[in-house]
Amino acid sequence: MFSNLWNKGGFILCTKGQAELSINGVRHNFSQGEVLVITPLVLVGEVSVSEEFAALSFVDDLKTYYDIFNRIADSPIPLMVYREPIWEIEVNEQQYLAKQHAHLEQLTHSMAESASETSRSLLDFQVRLLRQEAMLTVVNSRIRQVVWLPSSHSREVVVYRFILALHNNYHTHRSVAYYADMANLSKSHFSAIVKQTTGQSPSAWIATITTTYAKFMLEKGSMNIKQIAEQLNFPEQFTFRKYFKQHTGLSPKAYREQYVHK
């Protein structure tokens, strides 16, 4: 449940037990009645999970929640999620989300069983709307508790917009200058803001996100390495191989073989 959250958005509601997670390099306890909010700024790794752990996932492709993330970009919410990605919610909200999740499962089952392409398309659209509604419920509940941040908050807006844009453009734009231009900042000033706010340089973020998506493609095994290089817009397979090895320590072929033999 906590793996493969790149290019994802939404949240996970813990309904039973607890988990210990590494989130943005910091350990957090995740317990019953809490939601883990997934945004482009939240990097999750599983540390340990209790045997009785159970949860409801409202996680979907980033594009499902992109409008919501974009709308809150200039608010304190993205930074608040970055610093406090786990929120406690009221019992009535937990009950509402449980009903929404049950409805989503019914719709997903109907979509799988439908023989009509039009029907599947409409059901898929309905599923996305329900996920968005659930996400808005969680965010609106939390935003009422927010104390607006001082003017220094503008730095976090720059970082959030950078990482949101990076998830959409990692396969076409891997230049720090490109994202600095988007932010209307000099490359040096932009780099300093990202480094000070997240602890990682823009180039490190770009390399991490690019290689993570490359890993997913290598793990799926549906494309050969040349096709993956083309998908990521590297000029040739050799350039992709050099880039991947530089940032992971393994060649794409070695990574795929290692993954297969796990």
N, C-alpha and C positions, 0 to 999 in steps of 0.2 A: 504493500500500500504506500510506503514511503519512498519507494524507488521510482525512477522514471517520472520525476515531477518537473523536468525541464520543459519549457514552453507550455506550462500549464498554469491554470488559475483556479480559484475557487476556495474551498475549505473542507476540512475533515472534522466531523463531530465525534468525539469519544463517547461511547455509550456504556462502556464497561471496562474495568481494569485500568491499566496505565502503561505508558511507554516513556522511555528516556530517549530523547532525540538530540542530535547535534544540529543546531539551526544557526546558520551563518557562523559556524565555528564555536558556538556557545552551547553548553548542555542545558536542556530544558526538560522538565517533567510535564507530561501530557496526560491528564486524568479525566475521569468521567465528568460530563457536564461542561467540558471545554471544547473550543474550536481552534484548530490550527489553520490559520489563514495563509493561503498560497498566492503570492504575487511574484512578479519578476525579480524583486529584491530578496526573496526568501529562498535560501538554499538549504535543503533538508537532507540529513543523513540519519539512518536508524542506528541507535546504539543498543537498546534492549527493549523487549516487549514482554509484558506479563502473559502468562498462559491464558488468562481469562479475557485478555484485551479484545474489544470489539469496537467497531466504528462505522459511521456512515460517511461515504465519500461523495462530495459534490464537486469533485475535481474534473476539469475538462480542458480541452485545448485553450490556449491563451486567447485565441480569436473569439471564443464564446464570451469572455469577460473583458475583452479589450476596451469596449466603449465605457464600461464602468471604471476600469483602471485609468483611462484617459481623462474621464470626467473628474476624478478625484486627485489628479496629478498635482494641482495647485493647492490642495488642502494638506493638513498635517497627517492625514490618514496613512499615506505610504511610509512616511518615516516612523510613525507609531507602530505600524505592522513590522517594520524592519527591526525596531528595538524590542517590541513586545508582540511576537507573532502568535501567541496563544492567549485567547480571551475566554473568560468564564461567561456563560450566558444563562439567562433565567430559565426556570423549568418550563414555563409556558412556551418559550421559544424553542426549547429542545423538543417538546411535543409537536409543535408546528413543523419543525424540520423533519421529524420522523415521518409525519404524514406526507410531506412533500417527497421524501425519499421513496416511500412506498408507491406513490403515484408515478414517480419517475421510473421505477422498476417495471410497473405495469405497462407504461408507454414503450419502454425499451423492448419488452417482450413482444408487444403488439407489432412493433417495427420489424423485429426479426421474423415474425410469422407472416407478415403481410406480403402478398404476391404482387401488389401494385406499387410501381416505382413512385407514382404520385403520392400515394398514401404514405409510403416510407419517408418521402421528402417532407411532407407536412408534419408527420409525427416527430421527425428529427428536429424540425423547427420548434415544435411545441416543447420538446425536451430542453432545448437550449433556452427558451424563454423561462421555463420553470427553474432552471439552474440560476439564471440571472436574477429572477425574483427572490430566490432563497439567499443569494449573495447580497442583494440589496437589503434584505431584512436584517442580516447579520451586521452589515456596515452601518445602516441607519441606527440600529440599536446602540452601536458603539460610538458613533460620531456625536451623539448627544452628551457623551461624557468627556469630550475633548476640550482641553484648554488650548486656545490658539497660541501658536508658537511665535517668538519674536522674529524680527526681520532676517536673522541668520538662517531661518527656515528656507530661504531662497536657494541655499546651497543644496539642500536635500531634494528640492524640486529638480534642479539640474541633474543630479545623479539618477533620480527616479526616471526622468524622461530619457536619459541616456540608456539605461538598462532596458526600458520598455522598447525603445527604438532598436536596440541591439538584438533583441529577440526576433524582431521582424526583418532585420537587415544583415544578420551575421553572415549569410551566404553570398551577399553581394558587396558589402562594405566592411572592410577590416582595418580601416585607417583611423587612427585617433583624430586626425585632422578633420575627417568627415563629420564626426560627432561633435567636435568642438565648434565647427561651423554651424551645425544645427542649433547649438546652444548660444550662438553669437558671442563666443568667447575665444580668446587666443588659446592655442594648443597648450601652452605652459600653465595658464590660469585654470583651464578646464581640467588638466591632469592633476593639478594640486587639489582642486575641489574634490574630485573623485577619490583620490588617495586619502585625503584627510577624513572624508566622510565614511568610506567603506573599508579602509585599510588595504585596498588593492588598487593598483594603477589601472587606467582605462585599457591599456594593452593587455594586462593580465585578465581583465574581464572578457575582452574580445577573444583571447586565446582559449580561456576556460569554456566559454559558451560554444565557440566553434568546434572545439575538440569533443565536447560532450555530445553535441548533435552528431558529429562524425562517429562517435562510439555507438550511438543508437543505431545508426545505419549499418555499421559493421556487425552489430549484434543480430540485427534482423536477418541478414544474409541474403536478402532478395536482390541486392545490387552487387556487382563486382567492384573492385577498388577504383577502377577507371571511371565507372559510372558515378561513384560517390564523389570523386574528385570533380567531375563535371557538374554534379548537383550542387556542390559547394562553390562552384565558379573558380576553381583553381585553374591556371592556364594549362597545366599538364599533370599527369599522375605523379611524376617525380617531385614536383613542387608541393603537392599535397602530402606525399610521403615524408618529405623533409620537414614540413610544418608540423605534422602530427607527431613525428618522432621527437622533434625539438621540445614539444610541450607535454608529452606523455612518457617519453623514455622508451617507447616501443614503436616499431613500424606498424602501419595499418594491418599488414598480413599477420604479424606476430600477435597483435592485439586480438584479431579475429580468432586465431588458433587458440590462444589462451582462453578466450571466452567460451569457445566450443568445448574445451576440455575441462571446464569447471565442474 
